[in-house]
């Protein structure tokens, strides 16, 4: 593990930091909104292997090169909307398919704090992505346990849950062969971009 949380401090490669933004390692970059927007379409390889993005001061989300996509603002915005949708519902149940960095479940858990009756499930086909997402939950001190399940879509999940109030997913929608064209930074894992010959494979 590159880093871990200890009390209210972070330890990265053995050195303690009060904030993730204080980490002074060239392999670790903190991106704001404008820089992130440019970076999504940059034509040069990204030198960092670990990127932190702040979402409106609510959560800090880390992304790993070759493991997860760069976290998207639209996913955070949808999480805010979903949290508002279930905020007054007792025993609310929320699920995300293809969670990646875990922006959606981590944000919902954070926004619905200090409620403990919220059931949150997040699936991903990638074990590496789920590990990244669970770390993001830990560094954001989310109050609710999130159940991370490695599976394709919702395969095998429905048997353990009677249903969900909200199901969210933003699956790959790039046509096969075009992934490298839009992944000029080289940061994204190709599997998280490839949506099949017409980009609609997962939607179908």
N, C-alpha and C positions, 0 to 999 in steps of 0.2 A: 504494500500500500504506500502510495506516495505521501499521503497526508492523513491526518485524523483530527477529530475534535476532542479537546480536553478542557472540561469546564467551559469557561467563556473565551477560550483561546484556541487558536489553530496551530497544529504542528505540521510543518511541511519540510520533508527531508531532514527531520531532526531539529529544526529551528522553530521556536514558537513565534506566533504573530497574533496580534490582537484582532486584526481584520484580514480577510483574504486579499483585499486590495493592497496590503502592505508587502505581499510576497514579491521579492525582487529577483526573480529567476527568469531568464529570457525564454524558458520553455513554458512560462505561465503568463498569460496576458488577460487583462481586464478590458472588456469592450463596453463602451457606451452605445447609445442608440445609433448615432450617426456612423460611428466606426463600424458597428456591426452590419449596418445596411451596405456600406461600401465593401466590407469583407466578404459578403455573400457572393459577390460577383467579381472579386479581384482576380487579376490574371497572373498573379505571382503566387508561388507556394507559400502557405502559412508556415512561419518558422516555429510557432508555438505548438506544443502537443496538448496543452491543457488551457482551456479558455473559460473565463468567468463572465457571465452576463447578469447585470442587475435588472430586475423587472419592477420598475416603479417603486423601489424601496421596500417591496413586499417580500420577495425571495431573491436569493442569489443562486444561480444555476451554473454548474460546471459541465463542460462538454469535453470529450476526449477525442483526439484525432484518430480516425479510423474505426471508432467504436460507436459514436453517436453523431447525429446531425447537430449543427449549430442550433441552439434553442430558438424557436420562433415566437415573436411577439403575439401573433394571432392565437397561438395556443394558450398563452397566458391570458389573453383577453377572453377567450372562451371559458377558461377556468373560472374567471371572475364572474362571468354570466351564469355558469352552472352553480357556483356557490350561492349566488343570489337566488337562484331558482329553488334550491333545497334548504335555504337557511332557516325557514320556519317549519320544515317538515320533520316530525319525529322519526328517528331511526332511518335517516336518509341513506340511500345506497347509490354509489357512483362507480362507474367503471371507465377505464380508458384502454383501447386496443392499440398496441404499438406505442408504448409510452416513451421510448427513447430516453431522454435525460430526466424524465419524470416531472416536467414543468406542470402538467395538468394536475396530477394527484397531490403533489407537494403544495401547490398554490391553494387548492381547495382545502386541504387540511389546515393550512396556515390561516386562511380567511375564516374558517368556521371555528377556530379556537375561541373559547376553551371547551367546546362541546366534545363529548366522548362517545356519543351515540351514532356517529357517522361511520358507515362501512365504505371503505375505498379499496377497489381492486384495480390493479394495473397489469396488463400483459405485454409481453414482447417475445418475439421469436429468438432474440439475441440475449444470451446470458450475460455478455459484456455490458449491454445496454441496461439490463436490470440491475447489475452491480453498480453502475454509474448512478442510476436513479435512486437506489437505496442509500447511496452515499449523499446524494443531494438532499434526501429527506433528513438524514442525520445532521448535516451541517446547518440546515434551516430549523432544527429543533421542532419538527412538526409534532403536534400534540396527539394526533390519531395514528394508530398503526395502519400502515398501508400493506395490503397483501400483494406481493410481487409474484407473478406466475409466468413461467417460461412456457409459452405455447404459441401456436399459429392461430391468430385471431382470437376466437372465444372457444376453441376446441377444448373440451373437457372442463370448461369453467361453469357452464350452466347447471351441471349436476350438483355443484356445491352451493349454489345461490338461487333463491326463488325468483329473483328478478332485480332489475336496477331502475332507479328513478331517472338516471342520466347515463347514457353510453356515448362516449366521444371517441372519434378516431380521425386521424389525418394520415392515411396510408400513402405509400409511394405512388406518384402519378406521372413520373417522367418516362417517356418512351425508351425502350431498350436501345442502347447505342447513343443516346443523347446525354447519359449521365455524366460522362467525362467532359462534355461541352459546358455543362452548367456547374460542374464541380472543379473549376479551374484552380481553386485554392488547394485542392487535394485533401481537404480536411474530412469531408463526408465519406462514410462507408458506402460503396456503390449499392449494396443490397438495400440500403434505406432509401434509395432514390429510384430504383428500377421498378416501374409499374407495368412491365410487359410490353408487347409489340405496339399497343395503342395507348398505353398509360393507364388503362382502366382495369387491369387484371384483378386488383384487390377489391375494387368496387363491385365487380361482377361476382 
